Amino acid sequence: EEKKKEEKKIKISQPQKLVEKTPVKPIEKGEHTLVLDGIKERSSLIAVKIEDLENIRKKCGETISKIFRTIIENKGVVYETPKYLIGIFSPQITKTFRNEMSAIITARKIEKILEEHNQKFKIKINYGISLNSGELISKKEDGVLKFTAIGNTLNLTRKISELAKNELLLSHNLYAKVMGEVKANKEVREGVEVYMISSVSNREKYAKFIQEFLEKQKTEK
């Protein structure tokens, strides 16, 4: 009887096994729709306008996939249309309200992907990349970031990508947020104020991001 009591004590003292939590899948896609019950936040947007996108996707799928991965790896979500690939850097996803520099770094990485593609391959990609900052009403639902753009936030982002000819252009809204870190030359194209980056003052941090990206590109080849 004493032996049974001893065994019972031993069983009670044994720790229970921890149940592992199922990892939460990160949100990777955006959907432009009417959101009435979301959060109003200032977000940073990248638009990549690719000429004949549908055909380029079929013939240069790996390059398009690299653009997707670059946006997602830098905590953006991708909203895709027949003409544009749009990266959205929302505070709900990035967990920070300062997304402008992350968007710039991501856009420069995308520019390098496209430049490298055009240097290496016979099929050239004609593109325009824009960066803008504006307010969205958004919410996370069913593994997607659903959003409504306020004012001309989305239209201006797309318009500037149309004005960019194999280059990267910033809107006044975004440039005003990063003037202390980025120097750019102002131009007016079709009545729209745009900025071309000439230098990034936080060079050490910026160079580290670009170097890590280039090293990753090498390992993927």
C-alpha positions as YAML, in Angstrom:
chain: A
units: angstrom
residues:
- id: 1
  name: GLU
  ca: [0.00, 0.00, 0.00]
- id: 2
  name: GLU
  ca: [2.89, 2.39, 0.80]
- id: 3
  name: LYS
  ca: [4.47, 1.54, -2.59]
- id: 4
  name: LYS
  ca: [1.22, 2.49, -4.41]
- id: 5
  name: LYS
  ca: [1.13, 5.84, -2.60]
- id: 6
  name: GLU
  ca: [4.74, 6.49, -3.62]
- id: 7
  name: GLU
  ca: [3.97, 5.75, -7.31]
- id: 8
  name: LYS
  ca: [0.97, 8.05, -7.17]
- id: 9
  name: LYS
  ca: [3.10, 10.89, -5.82]
- id: 10
  name: ILE
  ca: [5.67, 10.40, -8.57]
- id: 11
  name: LYS
  ca: [2.97, 10.56, -11.27]
- id: 12
  name: ILE
  ca: [1.54, 13.79, -9.87]
- id: 13
  name: SER
  ca: [4.95, 15.44, -9.70]
- id: 14
  name: GLN
  ca: [5.75, 14.81, -13.39]
- id: 15
  name: PRO
  ca: [5.42, 18.00, -15.54]
- id: 16
  name: GLN
  ca: [2.84, 18.09, -18.28]
- id: 17
  name: LYS
  ca: [3.96, 18.23, -21.89]
- id: 18
  name: LEU
  ca: [3.76, 21.67, -23.49]
- id: 19
  name: VAL
  ca: [1.44, 21.88, -26.48]
- id: 20
  name: GLU
  ca: [3.22, 23.62, -29.35]
- id: 21
  name: LYS
  ca: [1.35, 26.57, -30.85]
- id: 22
  name: THR
  ca: [0.60, 26.46, -34.56]
- id: 23
  name: PRO
  ca: [2.67, 29.22, -36.18]
- id: 24
  name: VAL
  ca: [0.59, 32.11, -37.52]
- id: 25
  name: LYS
  ca: [0.95, 32.43, -41.28]
- id: 26
  name: PRO
  ca: [2.04, 35.95, -42.21]
- id: 27
  name: ILE
  ca: [-0.30, 38.06, -44.33]
- id: 28
  name: GLU
  ca: [1.15, 38.38, -47.83]
- id: 29
  name: LYS
  ca: [-1.73, 39.66, -49.98]
- id: 30
  name: GLY
  ca: [-3.73, 42.86, -50.10]
- id: 31
  name: GLU
  ca: [-7.23, 43.37, -51.46]
- id: 32
  name: HIS
  ca: [-8.67, 46.74, -52.49]
- id: 33
  name: THR
  ca: [-12.29, 46.77, -51.34]
- id: 34
  name: LEU
  ca: [-14.74, 48.83, -49.29]
- id: 35
  name: VAL
  ca: [-13.70, 48.61, -45.63]
- id: 36
  name: LEU
  ca: [-16.13, 50.21, -43.18]
- id: 37
  name: ASP
  ca: [-14.85, 48.78, -39.89]
- id: 38
  name: GLY
  ca: [-11.07, 49.00, -40.32]
- id: 39
  name: ILE
  ca: [-8.31, 51.15, -38.86]
- id: 40
  name: LYS
  ca: [-7.37, 54.46, -40.50]
- id: 41
  name: GLU
  ca: [-3.58, 54.65, -40.76]
- id: 42
  name: ARG
  ca: [-0.91, 56.30, -42.88]
- id: 43
  name: SER
  ca: [0.82, 53.67, -45.00]
- id: 44
  name: SER
  ca: [3.62, 53.63, -47.56]
- id: 45
  name: LEU
  ca: [2.96, 52.27, -51.03]
- id: 46
  name: ILE
  ca: [5.15, 51.03, -53.88]
- id: 47
  name: ALA
  ca: [3.71, 50.65, -57.37]
- id: 48
  name: VAL
  ca: [5.63, 48.66, -59.97]
- id: 49
  name: LYS
  ca: [4.18, 49.29, -63.44]
- id: 50
  name: ILE
  ca: [5.38, 46.65, -65.90]
- id: 51
  name: GLU
  ca: [4.61, 46.99, -69.59]
- id: 52
  name: ASP
  ca: [2.67, 43.93, -70.88]
- id: 53
  name: LEU
  ca: [2.68, 42.41, -67.40]
- id: 54
  name: GLU
  ca: [0.64, 39.34, -68.31]
- id: 55
  name: ASN
  ca: [3.08, 38.32, -71.06]
- id: 56
  name: ILE
  ca: [6.15, 39.18, -68.94]
- id: 57
  name: ARG
  ca: [4.77, 37.03, -66.12]
- id: 58
  name: LYS
  ca: [4.65, 34.02, -68.48]
- id: 59
  name: LYS
  ca: [8.11, 34.56, -69.95]
- id: 60
  name: CYS
  ca: [9.98, 36.03, -66.96]
- id: 61
  name: GLY
  ca: [8.17, 34.42, -64.03]
- id: 62
  name: GLU
  ca: [11.24, 34.14, -61.82]
- id: 63
  name: THR
  ca: [11.90, 37.88, -61.98]
- id: 64
  name: ILE
  ca: [8.27, 38.65, -61.06]
- id: 65
  name: SER
  ca: [8.50, 36.14, -58.19]
- id: 66
  name: LYS
  ca: [11.61, 37.93, -56.89]
- id: 67
  name: ILE
  ca: [9.67, 41.19, -56.76]
- id: 68
  name: PHE
  ca: [6.90, 39.51, -54.77]
- id: 69
  name: ARG
  ca: [9.38, 37.94, -52.33]
- id: 70
  name: THR
  ca: [11.24, 41.21, -51.84]
- id: 71
  name: ILE
  ca: [8.05, 43.03, -50.81]
- id: 72
  name: ILE
  ca: [6.91, 40.25, -48.48]
- id: 73
  name: GLU
  ca: [10.34, 39.72, -46.88]
- id: 74
  name: ASN
  ca: [10.40, 43.43, -46.00]
- id: 75
  name: LYS
  ca: [7.01, 43.16, -44.22]
- id: 76
  name: GLY
  ca: [4.89, 44.46, -47.08]
- id: 77
  name: VAL
  ca: [1.81, 42.87, -48.61]
- id: 78
  name: VAL
  ca: [1.20, 42.58, -52.36]
- id: 79
  name: TYR
  ca: [-1.89, 43.91, -54.07]
- id: 80
  name: GLU
  ca: [-1.89, 42.75, -57.68]
- id: 81
  name: THR
  ca: [-3.81, 44.16, -60.64]
- id: 82
  name: PRO
  ca: [-3.54, 43.35, -64.38]
- id: 83
  name: LYS
  ca: [-1.14, 46.30, -64.83]
- id: 84
  name: TYR
  ca: [0.55, 46.85, -61.48]
- id: 85
  name: LEU
  ca: [2.27, 45.09, -58.60]
- id: 86
  name: ILE
  ca: [1.64, 47.21, -55.50]
- id: 87
  name: GLY
  ca: [3.43, 46.79, -52.20]
- id: 88
  name: ILE
  ca: [1.65, 48.11, -49.12]
- id: 89
  name: PHE
  ca: [3.53, 48.81, -45.89]
- id: 90
  name: SER
  ca: [0.78, 49.09, -43.29]
- id: 91
  name: PRO
  ca: [1.41, 49.69, -39.56]
- id: 92
  name: GLN
  ca: [-0.95, 46.77, -38.86]
- id: 93
  name: ILE
  ca: [1.56, 44.44, -40.54]
- id: 94
  name: THR
  ca: [4.92, 46.15, -39.94]
- id: 95
  name: LYS
  ca: [4.10, 47.12, -36.32]
- id: 96
  name: THR
  ca: [5.60, 50.59, -36.85]
- id: 97
  name: PHE
  ca: [4.20, 53.92, -38.02]
- id: 98
  name: ARG
  ca: [7.46, 54.85, -39.81]
- id: 99
  name: ASN
  ca: [7.43, 52.78, -42.96]
- id: 100
  name: GLU
  ca: [8.81, 55.27, -45.47]
- id: 101
  name: MET
  ca: [12.48, 54.21, -45.32]
- id: 102
  name: SER
  ca: [11.57, 50.51, -45.43]
- id: 103
  name: ALA
  ca: [9.52, 51.20, -48.54]
- id: 104
  name: ILE
  ca: [12.39, 53.13, -50.15]
- id: 105
  name: ILE
  ca: [14.87, 50.34, -49.42]
- id: 106
  name: THR
  ca: [12.45, 47.75, -50.78]
- id: 107
  name: ALA
  ca: [11.81, 49.80, -53.93]
- id: 108
  name: ARG
  ca: [15.55, 50.16, -54.55]
- id: 109
  name: LYS
  ca: [15.93, 46.40, -54.23]
- id: 110
  name: ILE
  ca: [13.16, 45.91, -56.81]
- id: 111
  name: GLU
  ca: [14.89, 48.39, -59.10]
- id: 112
  name: LYS
  ca: [18.09, 46.34, -58.85]
- id: 113
  name: ILE
  ca: [16.21, 43.12, -59.67]
- id: 114
  name: LEU
  ca: [14.82, 44.71, -62.84]
- id: 115
  name: GLU
  ca: [18.13, 46.31, -63.84]
- id: 116
  name: GLU
  ca: [19.91, 42.98, -63.40]
- id: 117
  name: HIS
  ca: [17.23, 41.19, -65.44]
- id: 118
  name: ASN
  ca: [17.59, 43.67, -68.32]
- id: 119
  name: GLN
  ca: [21.37, 43.27, -68.30]
- id: 120
  name: LYS
  ca: [21.24, 39.46, -68.39]
- id: 121
  name: PHE
  ca: [18.25, 38.46, -70.48]
- id: 122
  name: LYS
  ca: [17.15, 38.97, -74.06]
- id: 123
  name: ILE
  ca: [13.55, 39.77, -73.07]
- id: 124
  name: LYS
  ca: [13.68, 43.26, -71.60]
- id: 125
  name: ILE
  ca: [11.24, 44.58, -69.00]
- id: 126
  name: ASN
  ca: [10.04, 48.17, -69.34]
- id: 127
  name: TYR
  ca: [8.98, 49.40, -65.92]
- id: 128
  name: GLY
  ca: [8.24, 52.35, -63.69]
- id: 129
  name: ILE
  ca: [8.47, 52.32, -59.89]
- id: 130
  name: SER
  ca: [6.79, 54.84, -57.62]
- id: 131
  name: LEU
  ca: [6.65, 55.48, -53.89]
- id: 132
  name: ASN
  ca: [3.86, 57.30, -52.12]
- id: 133
  name: SER
  ca: [2.53, 57.84, -48.61]
- id: 134
  name: GLY
  ca: [-1.14, 58.18, -47.78]
- id: 135
  name: GLU
  ca: [-4.02, 57.09, -45.61]
- id: 136
  name: LEU
  ca: [-5.76, 53.73, -45.89]
- id: 137
  name: ILE
  ca: [-8.61, 52.20, -43.92]
- id: 138
  name: SER
  ca: [-7.62, 48.58, -43.50]
- id: 139
  name: LYS
  ca: [-8.25, 45.40, -41.57]
- id: 140
  name: LYS
  ca: [-6.82, 41.89, -41.45]
- id: 141
  name: GLU
  ca: [-9.39, 39.31, -42.48]
- id: 142
  name: ASP
  ca: [-9.12, 35.71, -43.75]
- id: 143
  name: GLY
  ca: [-5.34, 35.97, -44.14]
- id: 144
  name: VAL
  ca: [-5.61, 39.10, -46.32]
- id: 145
  name: LEU
  ca: [-5.10, 42.82, -45.67]
- id: 146
  name: LYS
  ca: [-8.31, 44.38, -46.96]
- id: 147
  name: PHE
  ca: [-8.09, 48.13, -47.53]
- id: 148
  name: THR
  ca: [-9.83, 51.22, -48.84]
- id: 149
  name: ALA
  ca: [-7.61, 54.03, -50.12]
- id: 150
  name: ILE
  ca: [-8.54, 57.52, -48.93]
- id: 151
  name: GLY
  ca: [-8.45, 60.41, -51.42]
- id: 152
  name: ASN
  ca: [-6.01, 59.96, -54.29]
- id: 153
  name: THR
  ca: [-3.53, 57.77, -52.37]
- id: 154
  name: LEU
  ca: [-3.74, 54.78, -54.72]
- id: 155
  name: ASN
  ca: [-4.38, 56.74, -57.93]
- id: 156
  name: LEU
  ca: [-1.37, 59.00, -57.35]
- id: 157
  name: THR
  ca: [0.86, 56.00, -56.63]
- id: 158
  name: ARG
  ca: [-0.17, 54.41, -59.93]
- id: 159
  name: LYS
  ca: [0.08, 57.69, -61.85]
- id: 160
  name: ILE
  ca: [3.68, 58.30, -60.75]
- id: 161
  name: SER
  ca: [4.68, 54.75, -61.75]
- id: 162
  name: GLU
  ca: [3.30, 55.58, -65.23]
- id: 163
  name: LEU
  ca: [5.51, 58.69, -65.33]
- id: 164
  name: ALA
  ca: [8.62, 56.71, -64.32]
- id: 165
  name: LYS
  ca: [10.59, 55.43, -67.32]
- id: 166
  name: ASN
  ca: [12.75, 52.52, -66.12]
- id: 167
  name: GLU
  ca: [13.39, 54.47, -62.92]
- id: 168
  name: LEU
  ca: [12.17, 55.07, -59.37]
- id: 169
  name: LEU
  ca: [10.22, 58.21, -58.48]
- id: 170
  name: LEU
  ca: [8.95, 59.50, -55.12]
- id: 171
  name: SER
  ca: [5.80, 61.52, -54.49]
- id: 172
  name: HIS
  ca: [5.93, 64.80, -52.59]
- id: 173
  name: ASN
  ca: [3.91, 63.15, -49.77]
- id: 174
  name: LEU
  ca: [6.54, 60.47, -49.19]
- id: 175
  name: TYR
  ca: [9.58, 62.69, -49.78]
- id: 176
  name: ALA
  ca: [8.31, 65.16, -47.17]
- id: 177
  name: LYS
  ca: [8.54, 62.34, -44.60]
- id: 178
  name: VAL
  ca: [12.16, 61.39, -45.36]
- id: 179
  name: MET
  ca: [13.81, 64.72, -46.23]
- id: 180
  name: GLY
  ca: [16.21, 64.35, -43.31]
- id: 181
  name: GLU
  ca: [17.51, 61.02, -44.60]
- id: 182
  name: VAL
  ca: [17.08, 61.23, -48.37]
- id: 183
  name: LYS
  ca: [18.19, 63.86, -50.86]
- id: 184
  name: ALA
  ca: [16.30, 64.02, -54.14]
- id: 185
  name: ASN
  ca: [15.94, 66.17, -57.23]
- id: 186
  name: LYS
  ca: [12.51, 67.63, -57.92]
- id: 187
  name: GLU
  ca: [10.82, 67.46, -61.31]
- id: 188
  name: VAL
  ca: [7.32, 68.22, -62.55]
- id: 189
  name: ARG
  ca: [5.96, 65.70, -65.05]
- id: 190
  name: GLU
  ca: [2.52, 66.17, -66.57]
- id: 191
  name: GLY
  ca: [1.69, 68.54, -63.74]
- id: 192
  name: VAL
  ca: [2.74, 66.05, -61.03]
- id: 193
  name: GLU
  ca: [5.56, 66.84, -58.59]
- id: 194
  name: VAL
  ca: [8.01, 63.92, -58.41]
- id: 195
  name: TYR
  ca: [11.43, 63.32, -56.86]
- id: 196
  name: MET
  ca: [14.45, 61.31, -58.05]
- id: 197
  name: ILE
  ca: [16.71, 60.02, -55.26]
- id: 198
  name: SER
  ca: [20.26, 61.39, -55.42]
- id: 199
  name: SER
  ca: [21.56, 60.13, -52.08]
- id: 200
  name: VAL
  ca: [20.57, 58.44, -48.83]
- id: 201
  name: SER
  ca: [22.20, 60.05, -45.77]
- id: 202
  name: ASN
  ca: [21.86, 57.03, -43.48]
- id: 203
  name: ARG
  ca: [24.38, 55.25, -45.68]
- id: 204
  name: GLU
  ca: [25.60, 52.66, -43.20]
- id: 205
  name: LYS
  ca: [22.12, 51.24, -42.57]
- id: 206
  name: TYR
  ca: [21.15, 51.54, -46.24]
- id: 207
  name: ALA
  ca: [24.38, 49.87, -47.46]
- id: 208
  name: LYS
  ca: [23.82, 46.99, -45.02]
- id: 209
  name: PHE
  ca: [20.32, 46.35, -46.41]
- id: 210
  name: ILE
  ca: [21.56, 46.41, -50.01]
- id: 211
  name: GLN
  ca: [24.59, 44.21, -49.24]
- id: 212
  name: GLU
  ca: [22.41, 41.60, -47.53]
- id: 213
  name: PHE
  ca: [20.06, 41.67, -50.50]
- id: 214
  name: LEU
  ca: [22.89, 41.21, -53.03]
- id: 215
  name: GLU
  ca: [24.35, 38.32, -51.04]
- id: 216
  name: LYS
  ca: [20.95, 36.66, -50.98]
- id: 217
  name: GLN
  ca: [20.63, 37.11, -54.73]
- id: 218
  name: LYS
  ca: [23.93, 35.27, -55.24]
- id: 219
  name: THR
  ca: [22.81, 32.30, -53.13]
- id: 220
  name: GLU
  ca: [19.56, 32.03, -55.09]
- id: 221
  name: LYS
  ca: [21.38, 31.64, -58.43]
...
